[in-house]
């Protein structure tokens, strides 16, 4: 496992997406780097590509949690954590998470 944990080298987005899709990577991945290198952009791009059905099709739900967001930092419940401007959509997302017990869900923590 140390080889995987300590593996640090630059990769293109497509390389990462391919490894995620074929299951050749572990379920936990840490993307780190200096400010401004594109970590947040990477997270957004991952979500957009999933939404278009281009990658990560094994997931029914992908939730991006921005750790710098006040709503995420102050969340006390799952409902609080899922900040969405449309209340009905927020309820559906939380209900899906609870009913599926988190299966087929990818949580991206960004920030």
C-alpha positions as CSV (number, residue, x, y, z in Angstrom):
1,X,0.0,0.0,0.0
2,X,2.9,2.4,0.6
3,X,3.6,2.4,-3.1
4,X,0.1,3.7,-3.8
5,X,0.0,6.1,-0.9
6,X,3.4,7.6,-1.6
7,X,3.0,7.7,-5.4
8,X,3.5,11.4,-6.3
9,X,3.8,12.4,-9.9
10,X,1.9,14.8,-12.2
11,X,-0.9,13.2,-14.2
12,X,-3.2,14.5,-16.9
13,X,-6.9,14.6,-16.2
14,X,-7.6,11.9,-18.7
15,X,-5.1,9.5,-17.1
16,X,-6.8,10.0,-13.7
17,X,-10.3,9.6,-15.1
18,X,-9.3,6.3,-16.9
19,X,-7.8,4.9,-13.7
20,X,-10.9,5.8,-11.7
21,X,-13.2,4.3,-14.4
22,X,-11.4,1.0,-14.7
23,X,-11.1,0.5,-10.9
24,X,-7.3,0.3,-10.9
25,X,-7.1,2.9,-8.1
26,X,-8.2,2.7,-4.5
27,X,-11.4,4.3,-3.4
28,X,-9.6,7.2,-1.6
29,X,-7.5,9.6,-3.6
30,X,-5.9,12.7,-2.3
31,X,-5.1,15.5,-4.8
32,X,-2.7,18.0,-3.3
33,X,-0.7,20.9,-4.6
34,X,0.2,24.5,-4.1
35,X,-2.5,27.2,-4.3
36,X,-3.5,27.9,-7.9
37,X,-2.4,24.7,-9.5
38,X,-5.9,23.6,-10.4
39,X,-7.2,21.3,-7.6
40,X,-10.6,23.0,-7.5
41,X,-10.8,23.1,-11.3
42,X,-10.0,19.4,-11.3
43,X,-12.9,18.7,-8.9
44,X,-15.3,20.7,-11.0
45,X,-14.2,19.1,-14.2
46,X,-14.6,15.7,-12.7
47,X,-18.2,16.6,-11.7
48,X,-19.0,18.0,-15.2
49,X,-17.7,15.0,-17.0
50,X,-19.7,12.7,-14.7
51,X,-22.8,14.7,-15.3
52,X,-22.3,14.4,-19.1
53,X,-21.9,10.6,-18.7
54,X,-18.3,10.6,-19.9
55,X,-16.7,9.2,-16.8
56,X,-17.4,7.5,-13.4
57,X,-20.6,5.8,-14.7
58,X,-20.5,3.4,-11.8
59,X,-21.8,6.2,-9.6
60,X,-25.5,7.3,-9.6
61,X,-24.7,10.3,-7.5
62,X,-21.6,12.6,-7.3
63,X,-21.6,15.2,-4.5
64,X,-19.0,17.9,-4.4
65,X,-18.5,19.3,-0.9
66,X,-16.5,22.5,-0.9
67,X,-14.9,22.6,2.5
68,X,-14.4,26.3,2.4
69,X,-18.1,26.8,2.0
70,X,-19.8,28.2,5.1
71,X,-22.7,25.8,4.8
72,X,-20.4,22.8,4.6
73,X,-18.2,23.9,7.5
74,X,-21.2,24.6,9.8
75,X,-23.2,21.5,8.8
76,X,-24.7,19.5,11.7
77,X,-26.8,17.1,9.6
78,X,-26.7,15.5,6.2
79,X,-29.4,17.9,5.1
80,X,-27.3,20.8,6.2
81,X,-24.3,19.4,4.4
82,X,-26.0,19.2,1.0
83,X,-26.4,22.9,0.2
84,X,-28.6,23.4,-2.9
85,X,-30.5,26.4,-3.9
86,X,-33.6,24.4,-4.9
87,X,-35.1,22.9,-1.6
88,X,-36.9,20.1,-3.4
89,X,-33.7,19.0,-5.2
90,X,-31.9,19.1,-1.9
91,X,-34.4,16.8,-0.3
92,X,-34.2,14.4,-3.2
93,X,-30.4,14.3,-3.0
94,X,-30.5,13.6,0.8
95,X,-33.2,11.0,0.4
96,X,-31.2,9.2,-2.3
97,X,-28.1,9.2,-0.1
98,X,-30.1,7.7,2.9
99,X,-32.0,5.1,0.9
100,X,-28.9,3.9,-1.0
101,X,-26.9,3.8,2.2
102,X,-24.2,5.7,0.3
103,X,-23.8,3.0,-2.3
104,X,-23.0,4.2,-5.8
105,X,-22.2,7.6,-4.4
106,X,-19.0,9.5,-4.8
107,X,-18.2,12.2,-2.3
108,X,-15.6,14.7,-3.4
109,X,-14.2,16.9,-0.6
110,X,-12.6,20.0,-2.1
111,X,-10.8,22.7,-0.3
